[in-house]
Amino acid sequence: MTKDSGAGKKPEISAKRATLRTISELTGLSPSTVSLALRGGARLKAATYKRVSEAAAQVGYVPDRAGVRLRTGKTNVIALVLERADETIDFARYLIQGIGHAIEGTRYHMNVSPDFGRDDSVESIRYILENRTADGVIITHTSARDPRVQLLMDHDFPFVTHGRTEFHSPHASHDFHSEEFVRLALERIAQKGSRRIALVVGRDTTYNYHTIVTAYERAAARLGLEAIVASARIDNTTLASMRQFGRDLARVTPRYDGIICDSELRSICLIPGLADEGVVIGRDVSFICKQTSDLLPTLYPQIDTIEEDVVAAGAELARLLIRRIAGAPPEELRTLGEPKVHWRG
């Protein structure tokens, strides 16, 4: 009896680089249908997308970016220009994770440009614009009149910001709802009996700083609280200096009986500094912190926190940018991430 002649067998996949024809042979679909499915064409059935994507994953298909760019003028790349963010624990990792989840199964890939200052960040944007190395850009830590935003708007290039600005022309953005964070924190701290409140907040170079401070002062006046902004330029301090800041805060007379902090990392340094001066959280002072990881509630399970989901923020930024690249108007692409309260005290 002869061996199977090969009828019904799938074509063998070469060890060479997988191409559209490789997927075509594997699925039985035409190369044009495979190409359309990989580009997210709207005319195909869901079953066809699934069939093509599974085959592409099976053979390890990676688009020839040079060929794609020559044919379409597109790179299928999203660029994340990530400014250094010392005040947020694991901010970059969580943001990248969220973007990665959102672009999984799409034609897009992500390039990350880590920058260590606003000038470097502007040059990264300029490089992308001049060399067309991406189809769209995500930027973080925006200032009120951010030069990166101005540059991207001047070139009519698709982008989205993590953070708001004060430009009159709308642009795609996603931001944490800081006004709601402040309102929730102040109402909670007033409910616990605190009346003399200190807000410890980071860089006054960001638009978020002004958003938080303005909302804080208005909400405190409404609630009849004595509200002080206890810091302005503390983003570049060392961790040891932040602990000393906690000691200094504890020595203020009369002492604050409520503290709101907009950073998990700063809180982890402040709390030991307060303790060095004999201040007990929950007994001597009510403390509420913005939460971006599980670290602070693990170390201090009694502390109230208000959470920003950075993974979800990354996914939303990617979703908005893909829509902007596709031509959606920027005024339709502005969203806020709502805070999630964790009252523990």
ABEGO torsion letter per residue (X at the ends): XBBBAGBGBBBBBBABBBBAAAAAAAAGBBAAAAAAAAAGBAABBAAAAAAAAAAAAAAGBBBBAAAAAAAAGBAGBBBBBBBBBAABBGAAAAAAAAAAAAABGBABBBBBBBBAEAAAAAAAAAAAAAAGABABBBBBGBBABBAAAAAAAAAGBBBBBBEBBABABBBBBBBBBAAAAAAAAAAAAAAAGBABBBBBBBBAABAAAAAAAAAAAAAAAAAGBBBBBABABAAABBAAAAAAAAAAAAABOBBBABBBBABAAAAAAAAAAAAAAGBBBGAABBBBBBBABAAAAAABAABBBBBBBAAAAAAAAAAAAAAAAAGBBAAAABBBBBBBBBBAX
